[in-house]
């Protein structure tokens, strides 16, 4: 059985929780922050669990995560 390659770009962006779900950071927090409200920026800091539809694809991309 051959080994599978992990996509390194995805490995940097996703983490696995204890229950096996994938967690990711929210987008739109990197630049042009002056026009965004403090509340919006604060909510962008939080991690979010990936959707079930996306996590099926991610499990193929991240076989050993």
N, CA and C atoms as a LAMMPS dump frame, in Angstrom:
ITEM: TIMESTEP
0
ITEM: NUMBER OF ATOMS
195
ITEM: BOX BOUNDS ff ff ff
-5.0000000000000000e+02 5.0000000000000000e+02
-5.0000000000000000e+02 5.0000000000000000e+02
-5.0000000000000000e+02 5.0000000000000000e+02
ITEM: ATOMS id mol type element x y z
1 1 1 N 0.843 -1.193 0
2 1 2 C 0 0 0
3 1 3 C 0.885 1.253 0
4 2 1 N 0.727 2.152 -0.966
5 2 2 C 1.587 3.338 -1
6 2 3 C 1.171 4.374 0.042
7 3 1 N 2.117 5.216 0.394
8 3 2 C 1.82 6.313 1.309
9 3 3 C 1.126 7.435 0.541
10 4 1 N 0.316 8.205 1.26
11 4 2 C -0.353 9.352 0.66
12 4 3 C 0.398 10.613 1.041
13 5 1 N 0.425 11.572 0.129
14 5 2 C 1.052 12.849 0.435
15 5 3 C 0.024 13.791 1.038
16 6 1 N 0.424 14.457 2.116
17 6 2 C -0.399 15.491 2.733
18 6 3 C -0.175 16.789 1.991
19 7 1 N -1.242 17.504 1.694
20 7 2 C -1.124 18.825 1.085
21 7 3 C -0.657 19.793 2.168
22 8 1 N 0.546 20.315 2.024
23 8 2 C 1.154 21.121 3.079
24 8 3 C 0.411 22.435 3.305
25 9 1 N -0.189 22.999 2.262
26 9 2 C -0.96 24.238 2.415
27 9 3 C -2.16 24.014 3.328
28 10 1 N -2.821 22.871 3.188
29 10 2 C -3.974 22.553 4.032
30 10 3 C -3.528 22.2 5.445
31 11 1 N -2.381 21.547 5.58
32 11 2 C -1.875 21.153 6.896
33 11 3 C -1.566 22.374 7.756
34 12 1 N -1.159 23.487 7.126
35 12 2 C -0.872 24.72 7.852
36 12 3 C -2.149 25.403 8.334
37 13 1 N -3.259 25.16 7.648
38 13 2 C -4.484 25.909 7.922
39 13 3 C -5.509 25.186 8.786
40 14 1 N -5.392 23.879 8.926
41 14 2 C -6.39 23.108 9.665
42 14 3 C -5.753 22.364 10.825
43 15 1 N -6.535 22.243 11.922
44 15 2 C -6.135 21.437 13.074
45 15 3 C -7.27 20.48 13.382
46 16 1 N -6.942 19.387 14.021
47 16 2 C -7.961 18.412 14.389
48 16 3 C -8.279 18.547 15.876
49 17 1 N -9.569 18.479 16.216
50 17 2 C -9.983 18.525 17.609
51 17 3 C -9.906 17.123 18.211
52 18 1 N -10.184 17.014 19.482
53 18 2 C -10.167 15.721 20.149
54 18 3 C -11.217 14.769 19.63
55 19 1 N -12.331 15.314 19.164
56 19 2 C -13.41 14.469 18.642
57 19 3 C -13.239 14.151 17.163
58 20 1 N -12.184 14.708 16.529
59 20 2 C -11.907 14.401 15.132
60 20 3 C -12.425 15.404 14.137
61 21 1 N -13.005 16.514 14.617
62 21 2 C -13.492 17.549 13.708
63 21 3 C -12.328 18.444 13.294
64 22 1 N -12.465 19.103 12.149
65 22 2 C -11.433 20.017 11.668
66 22 3 C -11.786 21.446 12.05
67 23 1 N -10.775 22.176 12.533
68 23 2 C -10.951 23.556 12.959
69 23 3 C -10.097 24.439 12.067
70 24 1 N -10.632 25.612 11.713
71 24 2 C -9.897 26.55 10.869
72 24 3 C -10.071 27.963 11.412
73 25 1 N -9.186 28.862 10.959
74 25 2 C -9.313 30.273 11.3
75 25 3 C -10.239 30.954 10.309
76 26 1 N -10.829 32.054 10.73
77 26 2 C -11.706 32.814 9.845
78 26 3 C -10.883 33.697 8.909
79 27 1 N -11.456 34.038 7.771
80 27 2 C -10.791 34.884 6.785
81 27 3 C -11.065 36.356 7.072
82 28 1 N -10.463 37.238 6.279
83 28 2 C -10.678 38.691 6.306
84 28 3 C -10.101 39.358 7.549
85 29 1 N -9.026 38.829 8.107
86 29 2 C -8.414 39.427 9.292
87 29 3 C -6.989 39.896 9.016
88 30 1 N -6.531 39.813 7.759
89 30 2 C -5.119 40.077 7.488
90 30 3 C -4.796 41.556 7.226
91 31 1 N -5.637 42.28 6.513
92 31 2 C -5.328 43.686 6.206
93 31 3 C -6.611 44.46 5.986
94 32 1 N -6.469 45.782 5.805
95 32 2 C -7.587 46.741 5.717
96 32 3 C -8.476 46.602 6.958
97 33 1 N -7.842 46.727 8.123
98 33 2 C -8.559 46.544 9.379
99 33 3 C -9.142 47.845 9.926
100 34 1 N -8.771 48.982 9.346
101 34 2 C -9.227 50.263 9.887
102 34 3 C -10.724 50.465 9.691
103 35 1 N -11.265 49.974 8.584
104 35 2 C -12.698 50.162 8.327
105 35 3 C -13.572 49.124 9.018
106 36 1 N -12.97 48.067 9.567
107 36 2 C -13.738 47.033 10.25
108 36 3 C -13.926 47.411 11.713
109 37 1 N -15.096 47.12 12.248
110 37 2 C -15.389 47.47 13.633
111 37 3 C -14.638 46.549 14.591
112 38 1 N -14.507 46.997 15.828
113 38 2 C -13.821 46.204 16.85
114 38 3 C -14.544 44.891 17.094
115 39 1 N -15.868 44.938 17.071
116 39 2 C -16.668 43.728 17.279
117 39 3 C -16.414 42.71 16.173
118 40 1 N -16.351 43.205 14.947
119 40 2 C -16.117 42.316 13.807
120 40 3 C -14.724 41.689 13.876
121 41 1 N -13.718 42.487 14.219
122 41 2 C -12.354 41.979 14.316
123 41 3 C -12.212 40.978 15.466
124 42 1 N -12.909 41.246 16.553
125 42 2 C -12.89 40.343 17.71
126 42 3 C -13.503 38.997 17.347
127 43 1 N -14.589 38.998 16.592
128 43 2 C -15.239 37.755 16.176
129 43 3 C -14.413 36.996 15.143
130 44 1 N -13.597 37.694 14.363
131 44 2 C -12.739 37.041 13.382
132 44 3 C -11.572 36.302 14.028
133 45 1 N -11.257 36.614 15.291
134 45 2 C -10.166 35.934 15.995
135 45 3 C -10.496 34.481 16.308
136 46 1 N -11.769 34.183 16.483
137 46 2 C -12.178 32.858 16.952
138 46 3 C -12.015 31.795 15.873
139 47 1 N -11.696 30.58 16.327
140 47 2 C -11.658 29.439 15.414
141 47 3 C -13.08 28.98 15.136
142 48 1 N -13.248 28.266 14.037
143 48 2 C -14.573 27.752 13.683
144 48 3 C -14.415 26.325 13.166
145 49 1 N -15.398 25.496 13.471
146 49 2 C -15.386 24.111 12.995
147 49 3 C -15.772 24.104 11.521
148 50 1 N -15.041 23.345 10.726
149 50 2 C -15.293 23.261 9.286
150 50 3 C -16.607 22.536 9.024
151 51 1 N -17.3 22.932 7.958
152 51 2 C -18.561 22.289 7.571
153 51 3 C -18.335 20.805 7.276
154 52 1 N -19.386 20.019 7.416
155 52 2 C -19.316 18.583 7.13
156 52 3 C -18.996 18.351 5.668
157 53 1 N -19.569 19.18 4.775
158 53 2 C -19.332 19.019 3.341
159 53 3 C -17.87 19.253 2.995
160 54 1 N -17.246 20.251 3.613
161 54 2 C -15.84 20.529 3.354
162 54 3 C -14.932 19.529 4.04
163 55 1 N -15.328 19.042 5.202
164 55 2 C -14.446 18.15 5.958
165 55 3 C -14.26 16.805 5.269
166 56 1 N -15.232 16.378 4.47
167 56 2 C -15.067 15.132 3.708
168 56 3 C -13.93 15.262 2.702
169 57 1 N -13.871 16.413 2.035
170 57 2 C -12.794 16.682 1.076
171 57 3 C -11.464 16.834 1.799
172 58 1 N -11.487 17.499 2.94
173 58 2 C -10.269 17.75 3.709
174 58 3 C -9.648 16.461 4.243
175 59 1 N -10.459 15.472 4.547
176 59 2 C -9.931 14.197 5.041
177 59 3 C -9.095 13.494 3.968
178 60 1 N -9.444 13.717 2.683
179 60 2 C -8.645 13.164 1.588
180 60 3 C -7.326 13.926 1.438
181 61 1 N -7.404 15.24 1.593
182 61 2 C -6.213 16.09 1.454
183 61 3 C -5.269 15.906 2.635
184 62 1 N -5.833 15.66 3.831
185 62 2 C -5.051 15.516 5.056
186 62 3 C -5.212 14.101 5.612
187 63 1 N -4.602 13.109 4.986
188 63 2 C -4.839 11.732 5.411
189 63 3 C -4.297 11.386 6.795
190 64 1 N -3.246 12.084 7.25
191 64 2 C -2.604 11.727 8.518
192 64 3 C -2.849 12.737 9.622
193 65 1 N -3.71 13.686 9.394
194 65 2 C -3.99 14.699 10.422
195 65 3 C -4.981 14.182 11.435
